[in-house]
């Protein structure tokens, strides 16, 4: 099973959590400073909220899959079709351990293809292992959920 991810920037996390909890009749799965995420069953959606000064905008979009092999397969398919990706990285980002790849659409909308493998205690993206990247380095290209 895959599900779409919608990551939104919000100006007031507490109000946004209240709104989306009532809208989808689902409590957040995780709440951290400046961050919340929901695992919504119906419709199947991963909703992520980032608190900041700019609200009502999309932070990024994503496709959450069940296994790292699906991320690698998606990355291969994207590259073969001529799209530029970030390569596949194992990261700690957005309070999660993930295997991910990113692609950007022609208008600049960022899409993340990923699988979560565990929890982490940081919001910033640190690459643990990557296709040719230094271990433990923050992403130089700034690609992450913030």
C-alpha positions in Angstrom: 0.0 0.0 0.0 1.2 3.5 -0.8 -0.4 6.8 0.3 0.0 10.4 -0.8 1.7 12.8 1.6 0.7 16.5 1.8 3.0 18.7 3.9 1.6 22.1 4.7 3.1 25.2 6.2 0.9 26.6 9.0 1.2 29.7 11.1 -0.3 28.3 14.3 0.4 24.6 14.9 -2.1 24.2 17.8 -5.0 25.7 15.7 -4.0 23.6 12.7 -3.9 20.4 14.8 -7.3 21.2 16.1 -8.7 21.9 12.7 -7.3 18.8 10.9 -8.1 16.5 13.8 -11.8 17.5 13.5 -11.7 17.6 9.7 -10.4 14.0 9.4 -11.7 12.7 12.7 -8.1 11.6 13.5 -5.7 12.6 16.2 -2.1 13.3 15.2 0.3 10.4 15.2 3.2 12.6 16.2 3.6 16.1 17.6 7.0 17.8 18.1 8.0 21.4 18.4 6.9 23.1 15.2 5.8 19.8 13.7 2.8 17.4 13.6 1.8 14.5 11.4 -1.3 12.5 10.9 -1.7 9.0 9.5 -5.3 9.3 8.0 -7.0 6.1 7.0 -9.9 7.5 5.0 -8.9 9.0 2.7 -5.4 7.3 2.8 -3.2 10.3 3.5 -0.1 11.3 5.4 -0.7 14.9 6.5 2.3 16.8 7.8 2.2 20.3 9.3 5.2 22.6 9.7 4.8 25.7 11.8 6.3 28.9 10.5 5.6 32.4 9.4 4.2 31.5 6.0 0.9 29.7 6.3 -1.5 28.2 3.7 1.3 27.0 1.4 2.5 23.6 0.4 5.8 22.6 2.0 6.2 19.5 -0.2 4.3 16.5 -1.5 5.2 12.9 -1.2 4.5 9.3 -1.8 4.9 7.0 1.3 5.7 3.4 0.5 6.1 0.3 2.6 9.8 -0.7 1.8 13.1 0.8 0.8 13.1 -1.4 -2.4 10.0 0.6 -3.6 11.9 3.9 -3.1 14.9 2.5 -5.1 12.5 1.2 -7.8 10.7 4.6 -8.0 14.1 6.5 -8.2 15.2 4.2 -11.0 12.0 4.7 -12.9 12.1 8.5 -12.4 15.8 8.6 -13.7 15.0 6.3 -16.6 12.2 8.6 -17.7 14.6 11.6 -17.8 13.8 13.2 -14.5 16.5 14.5 -12.2 16.4 13.0 -8.7 18.6 13.5 -5.6 19.5 9.8 -5.6 18.5 7.5 -2.7 19.5 8.5 0.8 19.1 7.0 4.2 18.4 10.1 6.4 17.1 11.4 9.7 14.7 14.2 9.0 11.3 15.5 10.1 11.6 13.4 13.4 12.0 10.2 11.4 14.5 7.8 10.0 13.8 7.4 6.3 15.0 6.1 2.9 14.1 8.8 0.4 14.6 10.3 -3.0 13.4 13.7 -4.2 12.3 15.2 -7.5 11.1 18.7 -8.4 8.4 19.5 -10.9 8.8 22.3 -13.5 7.1 24.9 -11.2 9.3 24.0 -8.2 6.9 21.8 -6.3 9.1 19.2 -4.4 8.0 15.6 -4.3 9.5 13.1 -1.8 9.3 9.3 -2.4 10.1 7.6 0.9 9.7 4.9 3.5 9.9 5.6 7.3 12.0 3.1 9.2 12.0 4.6 12.6 11.7 7.7 14.8 14.4 10.4 15.2 14.7 13.4 17.5 15.5 16.1 14.9 13.8 18.1 12.3 16.8 19.0 10.1 17.9 16.5 7.5 21.1 14.6 8.1 22.3 12.0 5.5 23.2 8.7 7.2 24.2 6.9 4.0 23.8 8.0 0.4 24.7 7.5 -3.2 28.1 9.2 -3.0 27.3 11.6 -0.1 29.4 12.0 3.1 27.9 10.2 6.1 26.5 12.4 8.8 26.5 15.5 6.6 23.6 17.9 6.3 22.3 18.0 2.7 24.2 20.7 0.8 21.3 21.1 -1.6 18.8 21.9 1.2 16.4 19.2 0.2 14.3 18.2 3.1 11.0 18.7 4.6 11.7 22.2 5.8 
